[in-house]
Amino acid sequence: MKIFIMRHGETDWNTQKRLQGRTDISLNENGRELARVTAEALRDVPFDLAISSPLARALETADIVIGDRNIPILRDERLIEISFGVFEGMISSKEYYEIPDPDFSNFFLAPDRYLPPPQGEDIRSLGARTKAFMEDILNREEYQEKTILVTTHGGAMRGLLNSLRTFEMSDFWNGGVPKNCGVAILECRDGKAEVLEENKIYY
């Protein structure tokens, strides 16, 4: 089995530094172009299926990359982004910071101390569901000889990759959030996955 895990293309909220989380924001034109360039680079990959977060930005990214291949794009709730609850839509840039909780910066700087806002999801929950997804896919008999595209989000992608290593929660981000349309390539055998490439950019 080979798995290509990809973060969705750019959205307007990405450029505005707004917290997207579960808010269903579509790709912008640059995001679609990033996905098209990445799709061209992956045109010879013999994908057998795609599995996507149910949010539009991930589904459209999968659709662009799959192109005219006649294969299914499955939706899986475990690939959805972490929820920022009542903070979704707020700007988190240094120039214009709208988030009222002074400790919210722990999300990136000290994830082991991060406490989610009301109606939000904590990082451990994100890690648990993305790990469950990986274990499920790696152990499915029908997928063992398949090549799979997985389209997801920055936080969820980090959770998927973290499920393959031993780490402290303080190191959850392990080098940062994957870039839009960044790709990780995994080679999988006997329920184990090896990361061949990570944060690969084709544009």
C-alpha positions in Angstrom: 0.0 0.0 0.0 1.1 3.5 -0.8 -0.6 6.5 0.8 -0.3 10.1 -0.3 -1.6 12.5 2.4 -2.3 16.0 1.2 -3.4 19.2 2.8 -6.1 21.1 1.0 -5.4 24.1 -1.3 -5.5 27.7 -0.1 -8.7 29.5 0.9 -9.4 33.1 1.5 -9.5 32.4 5.2 -5.9 31.0 5.0 -4.7 34.3 3.5 -6.6 36.3 6.1 -5.2 34.1 8.9 -8.7 33.3 10.1 -9.3 30.2 12.2 -11.1 27.8 9.9 -11.5 24.6 11.8 -14.9 23.0 11.0 -16.2 26.1 9.1 -16.8 24.9 5.5 -14.8 27.3 3.4 -14.2 26.7 -0.3 -10.8 27.0 -2.1 -9.9 30.3 -3.6 -8.6 30.5 -7.2 -5.0 30.3 -6.0 -5.9 27.2 -4.0 -7.4 25.6 -7.1 -4.2 26.5 -9.0 -2.0 25.0 -6.4 -4.1 21.8 -6.5 -3.9 21.7 -10.3 -0.1 22.1 -10.3 0.1 19.3 -7.7 -2.3 17.2 -9.7 -0.1 17.5 -12.8 3.0 16.4 -10.7 1.0 13.4 -9.5 -0.6 12.6 -12.9 1.2 9.3 -13.2 0.4 8.0 -9.7 -2.0 5.1 -10.1 -4.5 6.1 -7.4 -7.1 3.4 -6.7 -9.2 5.6 -4.4 -9.3 8.8 -2.5 -10.5 9.4 1.1 -11.3 13.0 2.1 -12.4 15.1 4.9 -16.1 16.0 4.3 -15.3 19.7 4.2 -15.5 21.4 0.8 -11.9 22.6 0.6 -10.5 19.0 1.1 -13.1 17.4 -1.2 -12.4 19.9 -4.0 -8.7 19.3 -3.6 -9.2 15.6 -4.0 -11.4 16.1 -7.0 -8.8 18.2 -8.8 -6.0 15.8 -8.0 -8.0 12.7 -9.1 -9.0 14.4 -12.3 -10.4 12.1 -14.9 -9.5 8.9 -13.1 -12.7 6.8 -12.6 -12.2 6.1 -8.9 -14.3 6.8 -5.8 -13.7 9.7 -3.4 -14.8 8.5 0.0 -15.6 10.9 2.9 -14.4 10.2 6.4 -15.3 12.3 9.4 -12.1 11.3 11.2 -10.2 13.5 8.6 -12.1 16.7 9.5 -10.1 19.6 11.0 -10.0 20.3 14.7 -12.8 22.6 15.8 -12.0 26.0 17.2 -15.5 26.4 18.5 -16.6 30.0 19.2 -13.3 31.3 17.9 -13.8 30.1 14.3 -13.6 32.9 11.8 -11.4 35.1 14.2 -8.1 36.5 12.8 -4.9 35.2 14.5 -2.3 37.3 12.7 0.2 39.3 14.7 -0.9 42.5 12.9 -4.6 42.0 13.8 -5.3 39.6 16.6 -9.0 39.0 17.4 -8.8 36.0 19.7 -9.9 37.0 23.3 -8.1 34.2 25.1 -4.5 35.2 25.9 -3.6 31.5 26.3 -4.8 30.5 22.8 -1.2 30.8 21.5 -0.6 27.5 23.4 -2.3 25.8 20.4 0.9 26.3 18.4 3.6 27.2 21.0 2.7 24.7 23.8 0.1 22.2 22.6 0.5 20.2 25.7 -1.1 23.1 27.6 -3.7 24.0 25.1 -7.3 24.3 26.3 -9.9 24.5 23.6 -12.5 27.4 23.5 -16.2 26.6 24.2 -17.5 24.1 21.6 -13.9 23.4 20.5 -12.0 20.2 20.3 -8.8 19.4 22.2 -5.6 18.3 20.5 -5.7 14.9 22.1 -9.1 14.2 20.6 -7.8 15.2 17.2 -4.8 12.8 17.7 -7.0 10.0 18.8 -9.4 10.1 15.8 -6.6 10.6 13.2 -4.7 7.7 14.8 -7.8 5.5 14.6 -8.2 6.4 10.9 -4.6 5.4 10.2 -4.8 2.1 12.1 -8.0 1.3 10.2 -6.6 2.0 6.8 -3.3 0.3 7.4 -5.0 -2.9 8.5 -7.8 -3.2 5.9 -7.1 -6.3 3.8 -8.8 -4.8 0.8 -6.4 -1.9 0.7 -3.1 -3.7 1.1 -2.2 -3.4 -2.6 -3.8 -0.1 -3.2 -2.5 3.5 -3.8 -4.6 5.9 -1.8 -4.9 9.7 -1.8 -6.0 11.2 1.5 -7.0 14.9 1.5 -7.3 16.6 4.8 -6.3 19.7 6.8 -3.2 21.1 8.6 -3.9 19.9 12.1 -5.5 16.7 11.0 -2.5 15.9 8.7 -0.1 16.5 11.6 -2.2 14.1 13.7 -2.1 11.4 11.0 1.7 11.6 10.7 2.2 11.8 14.5 0.3 8.5 14.8 3.3 6.9 13.1 5.9 8.0 15.6 6.5 8.3 19.4 6.4 11.9 20.5 5.6 14.2 23.4 2.4 16.3 23.1 4.6 19.4 23.4 6.1 18.4 20.0 2.7 17.8 18.3 3.5 20.3 15.5 6.9 18.7 14.8 8.2 21.5 12.6 5.0 23.4 11.8 1.7 23.2 10.0 2.0 21.5 6.5 1.7 24.0 3.6 -1.4 24.1 1.4 -1.2 21.2 -1.0 1.9 19.8 0.9 2.2 16.1 0.5 3.5 13.3 2.6 4.2 9.9 0.9 3.9 6.7 2.9 4.9 3.2 2.1 2.9 0.6 4.1 3.4 -3.1 4.8 2.0 -5.4 7.4 0.1 -2.7 9.2 3.2 -0.5 9.5 3.9 2.7 7.6 7.2 4.4 6.7 7.2 8.0 5.7 9.2 8.3 2.5 8.7 12.0 2.0 7.1 14.8 4.1 6.0 18.3 3.4 6.7 17.8 -0.3 5.7 20.8 -2.4 5.2 20.6 -6.2 4.6 24.3 -6.9 
